[in-house]
Amino acid sequence: MDHDRNYKETAVKYGCSYSQVYSWVRKYDRQGTDGLNDNRGHRKKEENLTDKEK
């Protein structure tokens, strides 16, 4: 983001696709760092987590 949002160069640098970088930036713009969290899958409730899982 500090380099005029050069998605292509960033994708090459980090070995991912242009569209993935674009998607991350859009999520960041909309929700900040919370938008970058991976919320896929089933999550256990906090009280059901073991100490290791926490």
SENU-754143 format. One record per residue (C-alpha): x, y, z; residue number from 1; residue in three letters. Coordinates in steps of 0.001 Angstrom, whole numbers, always signed. Example, Ala and Ser with C-alpha at 12.3 -4.5 7.8 and 13.67 -1.06 7.14 Angstrom:
REM SENU-754143
{{+12300, -4500, +7800}, 1, ALA}
{{+13670, -1060, +7140}, 2, SER}
REM end
This chain:
REM SENU-754143
{{+0, +0, +0}, 1, MET}
{{+2972, +2271, +543}, 2, ASP}
{{+3951, +1797, -3115}, 3, HIS}
{{+869, +3139, -4904}, 4, ASP}
{{-938, -199, -4524}, 5, ARG}
{{+1129, -2017, -7113}, 6, ASN}
{{-795, -5305, -6948}, 7, TYR}
{{+1155, -6999, -9728}, 8, LYS}
{{+4555, -6358, -8148}, 9, GLU}
{{+3278, -7395, -4724}, 10, THR}
{{+1821, -10628, -6121}, 11, ALA}
{{+5144, -11516, -7729}, 12, VAL}
{{+7084, -10668, -4560}, 13, LYS}
{{+4898, -12877, -2327}, 14, TYR}
{{+4157, -15639, -4844}, 15, GLY}
{{+398, -15220, -5070}, 16, CYS}
{{-2069, -13981, -7649}, 17, SER}
{{-2927, -10402, -8543}, 18, TYR}
{{-6560, -11073, -7650}, 19, SER}
{{-5616, -12366, -4188}, 20, GLN}
{{-3624, -9209, -3409}, 21, VAL}
{{-6478, -7057, -4719}, 22, TYR}
{{-8951, -8961, -2551}, 23, SER}
{{-6809, -8526, +579}, 24, TRP}
{{-6467, -4786, -4}, 25, VAL}
{{-10226, -4375, -508}, 26, ARG}
{{-10933, -6273, +2720}, 27, LYS}
{{-8354, -4170, +4562}, 28, TYR}
{{-9860, -940, +3210}, 29, ASP}
{{-13350, -1947, +4314}, 30, ARG}
{{-12660, -3511, +7722}, 31, GLN}
{{-9043, -2843, +8655}, 32, GLY}
{{-7006, -5717, +10023}, 33, THR}
{{-10182, -7499, +11210}, 34, ASP}
{{-11127, -7962, +7562}, 35, GLY}
{{-8025, -10074, +7021}, 36, LEU}
{{-8980, -12750, +9568}, 37, ASN}
{{-9769, -16191, +8178}, 38, ASP}
{{-13248, -17050, +9410}, 39, ASN}
{{-13725, -20247, +7439}, 40, ARG}
{{-14660, -23522, +9086}, 41, GLY}
{{-16347, -24440, +12336}, 42, HIS}
{{-15124, -22804, +15484}, 43, ARG}
{{-15353, -24208, +18984}, 44, LYS}
{{-16799, -22028, +21700}, 45, LYS}
{{-14192, -20467, +23979}, 46, GLU}
{{-15275, -22592, +26964}, 47, GLU}
{{-14751, -25807, +24942}, 48, ASN}
{{-11136, -25052, +23981}, 49, LEU}
{{-8285, -26817, +25707}, 50, THR}
{{-5370, -24772, +27062}, 51, ASP}
{{-3293, -25850, +24072}, 52, LYS}
{{-5977, -24727, +21586}, 53, GLU}
{{-6265, -21318, +23270}, 54, LYS}
REM end
